[in-house]
């Protein structure tokens, strides 16, 4: 029977999955629903008159609800990505590729596209018959509707993705009125095409040949890592039998060789052949097999989340040094990131010295010119005060206070004069401090060089 199914799949282009129900399918739908709500919904949320989450590339700002991040804060983004990577490693050590099966965008969008395929072309046998049959009006209409739905989902995905970098409301209005053009239109069409091709046409090929995670996941597995696996000790030998008969008397295991586990697999593998790189851990085969076991009156779990050690009859060890190590690393990095976010300066100060080394002012004093660049990282207008630290014999010339709006980057020209003649060591480093008048904890310090002649 297995040979016939494989021959049918080879004769018919693509993988046509069978419909099924079960616990893990319900969990996957729940995770997918949460992912879709997060991705499509967050872009439309407002916060204090602006888009709640927005990479404002034009103004070099990144808004996440009440917080605003600047290019100087992108080290925090790098830290967050590292934490996510360690989290993925920890999950992989514990339960294999559950990320791929339940939360990966490629898998999630592929399942959505497969649902569109079922709605427009019917269940598995109908789709196989349609694919192998000649082109006619029925086939053309069904295929047109399917690809139309795919393109519509791809367009919504592309629009939403670009909407995290360009305000989504005017972007959507321009798209609907056919006035969208330039760079924004290019990227919307690019991500529309990427979604359509990856989730609609390539599907399992992305997981098999393009995803690097599939390549290096094996180095993170150990003998206690949970993975979707078939229990050959219980299932072999395979074979058909009547319901209610004693399989042991017939020399058979619990596997009835129905091949439903193959028919529901989105990557088209046979899980009974053992752990394979193409398995994305979606547990579709578990749901299909459990349903068969229920009908036959056998215990569930012929296919399930099992470790190599448990398949060999050993006890499952949940706490292992590698897993504990990842957990400790995640905890330390999480605490460090939380502290960094809490302590990050809410005002940024950069000091640029004028290209001229020095000049003599009307009072005969040596003077240097500086351009201060100040960024108010708070979400409120602030009044800042400027001063020199530990700079006896030097004086600021120009404005020492300025009001800067929320999120504004202001240029603040000042000069520093040397009040007294210094025969030696006339050049020295100066420290500029900018501080909020009402909230002294909001401050920043930057240093620059004061240049003067050694002899006059």
N, C-alpha and C positions, 0 to 999 in steps of 0.2 A: 504493500500500500504506500509505503514511504517513497519507493522508487517511482510510482505513478505520479505522486504529488510533485516530486522534484522534476520529473519529465514535463509535467504540465506547466510548472513555473518557468522552465527553460524555454518551452515553446511559446509562452506568452510573455512579452516584454514587461519588466517591472515586477514588483512584489505586491500582490493583492492580499491584504490582511482580512481575516475573518472577524466578524463582530463577536463580542463576548462581554460578560459581566463578572464582577468580583470585587473583593475588598481593595486590592491594589489599584484596580482601575478607578474606583471611587476616590482613593487617595490621590491618584495622579490628576484626576479632574479637579479636585479641591486645590491642589498646588497650582495647576495651570490657571484656574480661575483667579487665584490670588495674584499670580504673576501678571495676567492680563489686566486685572484691576489696577495693580500698581503701575504698570507701564503706561497703559492708555489713560488712566485717571489722573495720575499725579501731574502730568503736563498741563492739565486744565485748572489746577488749583491756584487760587490767588492768596497773596500774603501782603497785607499793608499796601494795597494798590499796585502790586507787581506780581509777576508770575512766581509761584512759590519755589519752583526748582528750575533754574535756568543757568546754562553756561553762556554768559554774555561775552562772547569773544570780542565784539567790537570795543567794549570798554574794559576788557580783561578782568571780569568779575564773575564769580560763581556763587549763585544764590541757592541756599538750601533752607527754606522757610525763614526763620529769624536770623540765621547766620549768613554772613557774606565773606567769601574767601577770595584772596588775591593771588597773583602769580607767586608772591613770596611765601604763600601758605601751601603751595602744591606739594611740598615735602610731606605734608600731612596726608595728601591723597596717595602718595607713594606708600606711606606707612599703612594706609587702609587697604591698598591692593595687596601688600605683603601679608597682612593679617588674613585677608580673604583666601590667598593662596595656601597659607598654612591650615586654614579651616578646611579647604578642599582636600588637602593631604590627609588631615585627621579623619575626615569622613571616608576617604578612600581606604585607609588602613582599617577602619571599623567595618564598613559595609560596601566596599567596592564602588561600583559606578552608579550609586543611587542618584547622584547629582545629574548624570546623563539621563536616567530614566524618568526623573520626576520634575526637574527644575531647569535643565538646559534649554535655552531658547530654541536651538535647532530641533530638539525632540518635541518640545511643546508646540511649536508652529507646525511641525510635520504632522502631529496627531490632529491638529485643527484642519489642515489641508486634507488629510485622509477622511475626516468626517465630512467635509464638503464633497469629496469623491463619492462617499457612500450615499449622501443625500441626492446627488445628481445622477449617479450611474447605478445605484443599487448595491446590494450586498456582494460578497466575494464572488460567488458563482456567476452572478449577473455581470459583474465587471470583467471577469475572465472571458465570458461569452462575447461581451461587447468589444473587448480589445482584439479578439481573434476573428471577429466577424467582419464582413465587408462594410465599406463606408456607405451610409444612406442618410436620409433626413433625420431619423431618430438618433443615430450615432452622432451626427454633426450637431444636433441641438443639445444633446447631453454634454458633449465635449465642450461646446461653446459656453454653456452655462457653468460648467465646472471651472474652466479657465477664467471665466469672468469673475467668479467668486474669488478665485486665487488672486487675481489682479487687484480686486477690490480690497482684500485683506492686506495684500502687499502695499497698496497705496496708503491705507490707514496706518500701517506700520512705518512706512517711510516718512509720512507726514508727521507722525508722533515723534519719531526719532529726531528728525530735524527740528521739531518744535521744542526740544530741550536745549537747542543752541540759538534758535531765533524765536522770538515770542510767537506762540502757536496760534493765538487768535487772529492777528493780522495775516499770518501765514496761511491759515485755512481760508480766510475771506478772499485773499488774493488767488488762491488755488481754485475756489469755487467760481470766482468771477473771471477765471482764465486770464488773470493779470500777473500771475507769478512768473518771474523770469530770472535770468542770471544764475548766480551761484546757488541760490536756494532751490530753484527748479531742478538744477542738475542733481543736487544731493537727494531731493525727494524722489526723483526718477531712479537714481542709482540704488537707493535702499529699497525701493519698490521692486526693481529688477532682482536685487540680491535675495529678497525674501521669496519672490516667485520662483527663482531658480533653485535656491537651496532647499526650501521646504516643499516645493511642488515637483521639481524635476530631478534634482540630485538625491535628495532624501538620505537614504542609508549610505550613499557614496561619500557624503560629508563625514559621517561617523567612521566609515571604513578606511578612507584614503586621505582625508584632509585634516581631521582633528588630531592635534598632537597629544591630547590627553589619552587617547586610545593607545598610543605608542609607549608612553612611559608609565602607565598605570600599574603594569605588572611588577615594576621594581618596588612599588609601595605595598604590594600584597605580602602577607605572611600566611602561615598555615592556619591561622585563626580568623582571617578576614572573611566576612560574610559575603557571599556572592550567590547569584541565582544558579542553582545546580540541581542536577538529576541524580537520584540515589540509585545507582545500578545494583547494589546489593538487594534492594527491595524490588526493583522494577524488572530485572532480567530473570528469565528470558521473556521477551515480549511476545505477544500473540493475542488474537481475538478469542473470545470465549462468551458463553451465554451468561447473562446476569443471574446471579445466585449459585453458579457452579463453583466448585473448589479449584482455584487456579493451581494450587500446589499439587493436587492429584494429577493435573495435566502437565506438570513440569514447567509451569509458567509463573512469572512474577506478577506484580500488580499493573505493569504497563500493558494496556490493551492494544497498543500500536495504532491508535486512532489518528496520530499525527496532528492533532489540534494545536499542540504546542508549536509546531512549525507554521501552521496556517495563521496564527495570530501574531507571529514575531515580526516586528517592523523591519528587521534587518535580514529576515529570511533564513536564519540559522536553525539547526536542530540542536537544542540544548542537551539532548541525550548523548551528543558526541563529546561532551566535556566542556570545561571553561574555554571560551574563545574570545579573541580580541573584539569581534564584532558584537558581542553581547553588551547592550547598554544598560542592563539591570532594571528594565522597566517592569518586570514581573508579569507581563501579559501571559506568558506560558504557565505561570503559577496559577493564575485565575482559571485559565482554560483547563488545566489538569485537575485542579480541585473540584471543578464542576463535574468532570468525568468521574472522579473518585466518589463524589456524592451519589451520582446515579448508580454506580456499581456497588455501593455500600461498603467501600474501602475507606481506610483512614486517609485524611488529607496529608499533604506534605511529600508526596512522591517527588515533586519538584518544589523547591522552596529556597529560602535564604539559608544556606549552609556553608560551613567552612570546610576546607580540605581535611582538617583534623577530625571534625565530626563525621565526615563521610567515611573515614577510616575506622570509626567506632570510638574515637577518643572524646574526652570531655572538652567543652568549649570554654576557653579562657577569655574573659572579657577585658581584664586589666592587664595590658602588656607594656613593657618598657617603652616601646616606640609610641604607643598610643598615649601613655602618661606623659611622655616627653612633649608630644605635640600639644597636649592639653595645657601643660605648664607654660610652654612658649606662647600659646594663644592668650592665656591669662596675663602673663607679663606684658606682652605687646598691647593687649587691650587696655590695661591700666595705664601704660605709658602714653598711649594715644589719647585716652581720656584726660590725663593730666596736661598733655601738650595742648589739647583743645581748650582746656580751662585756663591755661596760663599764656596762651598765644597773645602777643601784643595787639591791641585794638587800634593802634596808630602806627603807621610806618614812616620812617624818616630816612631819606638818602641825601647826602651832601655832595654836590659837584663843585669842584673848584674852577674858577675862571681860568682860561688858558694863559692869561697874563700872570707872571709870577707875583708881582707886587706893584704898588704905586704909592706915590706920596700925596696925601690929601692937603687941603687948604691950611690945616694946622701944622703941617710939617711932619705928620705921623705916617709911619709905614702902614699901608692898608692892603688887605686881601679881599677879593670879591668871591662870594659863594652863592650858589643857587641850591636852595633846599626844596626837595620834592616830598610833600607830605600827603599821606593817604589816610583819610578818616575811615576806618574799617567798621565803625559802629553804624547803627541804623538811626542815628539822631544827629542833628547839628551840634557841633562842639566848638567851644572857644579854647584855643590853645595858646600857651605861653612859651616863648623861646628864651633860653639862657645858655651861657657857657659854664661848664663845670671845671672847677679848679684851674681857673685861667687868670691868675693875678697878673696885672699889668696889661691885660687885653680888654677891649670893650666892644660890644655889639653896636653897630650903626644901622639904623633903619627900624622897621616895625618889629616889636617884640611880642605882639599879640595879634591873633587873626582868627576869624570865624570861618570854619570850613564845614560845608554841608555834608550830610550823611553820604558815604560812598564816594565823595569827591576826591580827586587827586589835584592838589594845588601846588603851584610853583611859588616859592617864597624867596625873593632875592634879598640878601643881606651882605654887609661887609663887616670885617673885624679890623679894628685899629690897634696897633701896639702903642701903649701910652708912654712907655719909658724907653730910653736908648739902652740897647743891650749890646755890649762889645763882642760877646761870644754867644754861641748857641742861640742865635736869634731865631732860627727856624725850629719849630716844635709842633707837636701834635695837639690839636684842640678837640674837645668833646662838646658837641652840641646836644642839648636835651630839649625835647618838646614835651609839654605836659598839659593835660586838661586842667583848666582852672577849677572846675567843680568836682572832678574826680581824679585826684592826684595819682591813683593807681594806674590810670591810663597814661602811659608815657613811653618814650623811646629815645635811645641815645645813638648817635652816629658820630664818627670821627673823621677828621680831615687834617691836612697839613697846613700850617701857617709858614709862609716863606718870607724871609727878610734878609737884607744884606748883612754880612758879618761886620763890615766896617763902613762908615759913612764919612 
